[in-house]
Amino acid sequence: MKLRDIYDYLNELSPFELQEKWDNSGLIVGHPERDIKRIVVSLDLDVEMIEAAEEGVLFVVHHPLIFGKLTELDFRRYPANLIERLIRKRQSLIAMHTNFDQTHLNRHVFTQVMGLEPEREEPYLCEASVDWSLEELQERVREAFGLEVLRMVTPRERIRSVALCTGAGASMMDRVEAECFLTGDIKYHDAMKAMSQGLMMVDVGHWESERFFAELMAEQLKNLPISAIIAPSKNPFTISR
């Protein structure tokens, strides 16, 4: 199957034109006329993944390998060290990032992972009414995202509504109408702002909230006449107790 045919399918599934201006979804490495015999799906790309895959595979990942302006290719450093390996093995790479967040990933995590039905939905954001105690919220979040530790801002004893933005969504807090906002990568000043506005926030982790990408994407690729396998992505953070 030609790379361009897979690209066209992905573009129809989740149009690349939906991505944010700062994003770099789409074809990262490869040639449209290259023959692809296997697809490897993962949240991120790493050295071990490239070395383990055969020559000529196409990686479909969530996070783009190249962000912003690439001014040099120093093969000692990221991302050039990965780009060099991809080229040597004639491997290709497509990223499905903020476009896929909007069309598939956020809603999938909200409905299929958390078991909630959106009552209000907009790009990157799902909200629903709930009736949970703080303990019930903590249990649900720990189970859904596999968390050992919860970082919370302005905890409430009872939660009547909840919102979710997978990945790093703290910048969306002004658009949240729910009492509790679940997202990842909450910075100190985001927490201070939320506390001053009385918004409860729970940091569910960036990797933890998006690790469902690979299974979801692999399911979408079943419509293609080509095999797609999942390569587990590693969380770059380690929790030490």
C-alpha positions as semicolon CSV with decimal commas, in nm:
position;residue;x (nm);y (nm);z (nm)
1;M;0,000;0,000;0,000
2;K;0,134;0,344;-0,090
3;L;0,210;0,590;0,187
4;R;-0,004;0,854;0,015
5;D;-0,308;0,622;0,033
6;I;-0,264;0,578;0,407
7;Y;-0,211;0,953;0,447
8;D;-0,532;1,024;0,253
9;Y;-0,726;0,780;0,471
10;L;-0,596;0,942;0,790
11;N;-0,674;1,287;0,652
12;E;-1,032;1,182;0,584
13;L;-1,058;1,022;0,928
14;S;-0,930;1,333;1,107
15;P;-0,846;1,624;0,873
16;F;-0,498;1,762;0,924
17;E;-0,631;2,112;0,858
18;L;-0,795;2,100;1,202
19;Q;-0,458;2,105;1,378
20;E;-0,347;2,410;1,573
21;K;-0,117;2,664;1,407
22;W;0,170;2,565;1,634
23;D;0,125;2,193;1,567
24;N;0,305;1,973;1,313
25;S;0,067;1,688;1,242
26;G;0,088;1,507;0,910
27;L;0,380;1,350;0,724
28;I;0,702;1,400;0,922
29;V;0,938;1,156;0,746
30;G;0,880;0,961;0,426
31;H;0,782;0,975;0,060
32;P;0,421;0,960;-0,066
33;E;0,505;0,693;-0,326
34;R;0,683;0,461;-0,083
35;D;0,535;0,113;-0,046
36;I;0,423;0,036;0,310
37;K;0,369;-0,323;0,423
38;R;0,315;-0,267;0,795
39;I;0,205;0,012;1,030
40;V;0,328;0,054;1,387
41;V;0,110;0,268;1,614
42;S;0,225;0,438;1,933
43;L;0,180;0,750;2,144
44;D;0,543;0,855;2,091
45;L;0,848;0,738;1,900
46;D;1,173;0,632;2,066
47;V;1,506;0,471;1,973
48;E;1,410;0,121;2,091
49;M;1,093;0,129;1,883
50;I;1,280;0,223;1,566
51;E;1,546;-0,042;1,619
52;A;1,291;-0,314;1,692
53;A;1,080;-0,243;1,380
54;E;1,168;-0,382;1,039
55;E;1,279;-0,168;0,750
56;G;1,012;0,017;0,555
57;V;0,742;0,036;0,825
58;L;0,522;0,340;0,880
59;F;0,493;0,475;1,232
60;V;0,166;0,652;1,315
61;V;0,211;0,841;1,640
62;H;0,027;1,105;1,839
63;H;0,308;1,349;1,921
64;P;0,503;1,497;1,626
65;L;0,874;1,422;1,631
66;I;0,949;1,770;1,495
67;F;0,798;2,074;1,670
68;G;0,875;2,425;1,558
69;K;1,167;2,529;1,342
70;L;1,436;2,266;1,282
71;T;1,762;2,456;1,232
72;E;2,016;2,172;1,242
73;L;2,054;1,796;1,227
74;D;2,301;1,713;1,501
75;F;2,267;1,336;1,515
76;R;2,381;1,328;1,876
77;R;2,065;1,511;1,987
78;Y;1,688;1,471;1,982
79;P;1,506;1,468;1,742
80;A;1,785;1,437;1,483
81;N;1,911;1,115;1,644
82;L;1,574;0,954;1,570
83;I;1,538;1,108;1,225
84;E;1,874;0,960;1,121
85;R;1,766;0,612;1,227
86;L;1,433;0,645;1,044
87;I;1,603;0,745;0,721
88;R;1,865;0,467;0,741
89;K;1,590;0,206;0,780
90;R;1,365;0,367;0,518
91;Q;1,097;0,404;0,782
92;S;0,821;0,665;0,760
93;L;0,640;0,872;1,020
94;I;0,298;1,039;1,037
95;A;0,170;1,231;1,341
96;M;-0,197;1,261;1,436
97;H;-0,195;1,520;1,713
98;T;-0,431;1,813;1,777
99;N;-0,651;1,717;1,483
100;F;-0,708;1,372;1,637
101;D;-0,758;1,523;1,984
102;Q;-1,052;1,717;1,847
103;T;-1,215;1,443;1,642
104;H;-1,148;1,128;1,844
105;L;-0,915;1,105;2,143
106;N;-1,068;1,338;2,401
107;R;-1,420;1,203;2,352
108;H;-1,294;0,843;2,356
109;V;-1,123;0,890;2,693
110;F;-1,426;1,068;2,839
111;T;-1,680;0,808;2,721
112;Q;-1,493;0,478;2,700
113;V;-1,232;0,521;2,973
114;M;-1,423;0,733;3,225
115;G;-1,767;0,602;3,129
116;L;-1,930;0,946;3,098
117;E;-2,163;1,085;2,833
118;P;-2,082;1,443;2,730
119;E;-2,357;1,696;2,794
120;R;-2,141;1,978;2,662
121;E;-1,868;1,925;2,406
122;E;-1,635;2,147;2,210
123;P;-1,289;2,095;2,058
124;Y;-1,057;1,944;2,324
125;L;-1,323;1,959;2,597
126;C;-1,598;1,728;2,725
127;E;-1,820;1,803;3,025
128;A;-2,091;1,610;3,209
129;S;-2,299;1,628;3,525
130;V;-2,203;1,387;3,804
131;D;-2,281;1,339;4,172
132;W;-1,956;1,222;4,329
133;S;-1,799;1,265;4,668
134;L;-1,432;1,360;4,670
135;E;-1,346;0,999;4,752
136;E;-1,551;0,870;4,458
137;L;-1,381;1,115;4,223
138;Q;-1,037;1,010;4,344
139;E;-1,117;0,641;4,303
140;R;-1,254;0,688;3,951
141;V;-0,960;0,898;3,838
142;R;-0,701;0,662;3,987
143;E;-0,863;0,361;3,822
144;A;-0,921;0,526;3,483
145;F;-0,571;0,668;3,441
146;G;-0,368;0,425;3,650
147;L;-0,245;0,691;3,892
148;E;-0,074;0,624;4,222
149;V;-0,066;0,988;4,330
150;L;-0,319;1,266;4,267
151;R;-0,224;1,635;4,245
152;M;-0,532;1,848;4,310
153;V;-0,616;2,216;4,327
154;T;-0,908;2,342;4,542
155;P;-1,058;2,001;4,629
156;R;-1,436;1,994;4,686
157;E;-1,617;1,759;4,919
158;R;-1,878;1,695;4,649
159;I;-1,852;1,731;4,271
160;R;-2,160;1,804;4,060
161;S;-1,992;1,834;3,720
162;V;-1,662;1,734;3,560
163;A;-1,469;1,832;3,248
164;L;-1,178;1,664;3,069
165;C;-0,906;1,775;2,832
166;T;-0,647;1,507;2,757
167;G;-0,282;1,610;2,737
168;A;-0,192;1,959;2,856
169;G;-0,516;2,156;2,877
170;A;-0,475;2,403;3,162
171;S;-0,493;2,693;2,916
172;M;-0,858;2,595;2,858
173;M;-0,969;2,657;3,217
174;D;-1,153;2,979;3,127
175;R;-1,377;2,778;2,894
176;V;-1,463;2,518;3,159
177;E;-1,811;2,544;3,310
178;A;-1,780;2,235;3,532
179;E;-1,679;2,235;3,899
180;C;-1,388;1,997;3,841
181;F;-1,142;2,001;3,550
182;L;-0,925;1,700;3,468
183;T;-0,616;1,757;3,256
184;G;-0,238;1,711;3,255
185;D;0,075;1,923;3,294
186;I;-0,083;2,174;3,535
187;K;0,180;2,440;3,611
188;Y;0,216;2,632;3,934
189;H;0,066;2,954;3,798
190;D;-0,222;2,761;3,641
191;A;-0,292;2,618;3,986
192;M;-0,279;2,964;4,144
193;K;-0,527;3,094;3,888
194;A;-0,762;2,800;3,938
195;M;-0,746;2,841;4,315
196;S;-0,833;3,211;4,290
197;Q;-1,131;3,130;4,069
198;G;-1,255;2,842;4,283
199;L;-1,203;2,583;4,009
200;M;-1,108;2,235;4,121
201;M;-0,838;2,082;3,902
202;V;-0,686;1,735;3,902
203;D;-0,360;1,667;3,720
204;V;-0,420;1,332;3,550
205;G;-0,086;1,338;3,368
206;H;-0,002;1,401;3,005
207;W;0,112;1,049;2,918
208;E;-0,150;0,892;3,142
209;S;-0,441;1,072;2,975
210;E;-0,321;1,010;2,618
211;R;-0,184;0,656;2,642
212;F;-0,512;0,530;2,493
213;F;-0,418;0,675;2,153
214;A;-0,249;0,362;2,021
215;E;-0,543;0,126;2,079
216;L;-0,791;0,378;1,940
217;M;-0,582;0,446;1,629
218;A;-0,516;0,076;1,567
219;E;-0,892;0,020;1,572
220;Q;-0,940;0,291;1,309
221;L;-0,671;0,137;1,089
222;K;-0,854;-0,198;1,070
223;N;-1,038;-0,057;0,769
224;L;-0,716;-0,062;0,567
225;P;-0,582;-0,371;0,384
226;I;-0,259;-0,361;0,583
227;S;-0,159;-0,491;0,925
228;A;-0,117;-0,246;1,213
229;I;0,051;-0,337;1,542
230;I;0,078;-0,144;1,868
231;A;0,416;-0,054;2,015
232;P;0,382;0,040;2,383
233;S;0,499;0,392;2,459
234;K;0,712;0,453;2,767
235;N;0,622;0,717;3,022
236;P;0,936;0,936;3,046
237;F;0,865;0,999;3,415
238;T;0,935;0,755;3,697
239;I;0,763;0,786;4,035
240;S;1,003;0,741;4,326
241;R;0,871;0,690;4,676
